[in-house]
Each structure stands twice: as structure tokens, then as C-alpha cells.
Amino acid sequence: MWRAVPALGCRYGARRRFGRFRTWRMGGSSSSPSEQLDPAAVKLVEETISDNCVVIFSKTACPFCVMAKNVFNDINVNYTAVELDLQANGRQLQAVLHHMTGAGTVPRVFVNGRCIGGGTDTRKLHQEGKLLPMVRSCVFRSEN
């Protein structure tokens, strides 16, 4: 389904699940942001994030997406790339990511189940020496 790539907006640490959204009252009815989302897309995004140490939700022609992938390639870290523009439900997946992270742009990069941001954020974390320890904590957690 997704393409695992071989090699070892939202803010760092953002983790929002759909059960925690607030409910707003408009007129006589109540609604929450997740009600408009495709439940299958929500499940797919959440499972992809929880089943993989590093996930990059991306688009093939996006230079910031390439930047994020290059960071992981350069440090020899495996990641799962979900190319939203190649998915039949790519728009729904991006809407889910927007609601989860507060950012509607790609890439959305997740490490160890947490959104670390986009391409620039990923590069900055790497330059500060913070990215590899995050990845290692996920690898060690999944091996135990």
C-alpha cells in the first residue's frame, strides 16, 4: 500500500487524536472537526503513523518534501513515504493530517508517532542534533 523507502505548520511533539477534539455548538446542533473527515482516512493515517518509526506524508513534486526525504537519506534512516498526489484518497488523507497537526501543507513528518513538522523543521532538528536520537528511541522501542 505505502512505499517504504530504504536508507536508516505542526510543532515538534504535536500529537492529537480525534477523540480529543472539542465540540462546538452552532445553532441547535453540535459538531466537531472530525465529523467531516472520512473515517477510513482517519484510520489509515493513524495506523500508518503508529506502525512506522518515520513517516513522511508527501507529494512527488514538492521541494520541501524532497528536502525532508533527503535528510533521512543522508543519515541512512528508513522511512515510509505516503505520496498523497498518487493516492486515490489523497485529499481526504491531507484533510486528516490538517486536523491532526493544524498544518495543511506537506510534507508532514512523523517520528516515533509525533509530528515534527515539515521539511525545514526536519532539517533544523537534524542540524541541531535532535533528529537521530528521536529516531533511535523509536528503533529501540520497537525492538524491545
ABEGO torsion letter per residue (X at the ends): XBBBBBEXXBBBGBBBBAAABBBBBBEABBBBAAAABBAAAAAAAAAAAAABABBBBBBAABAAAAAAAAAAAAAGBBBBBBBAAABAAAAAAAAAAAAAAGBABOBBBBBGGBBAEBAAAAAAAAAAGAAAAAAAAAAAAAAX
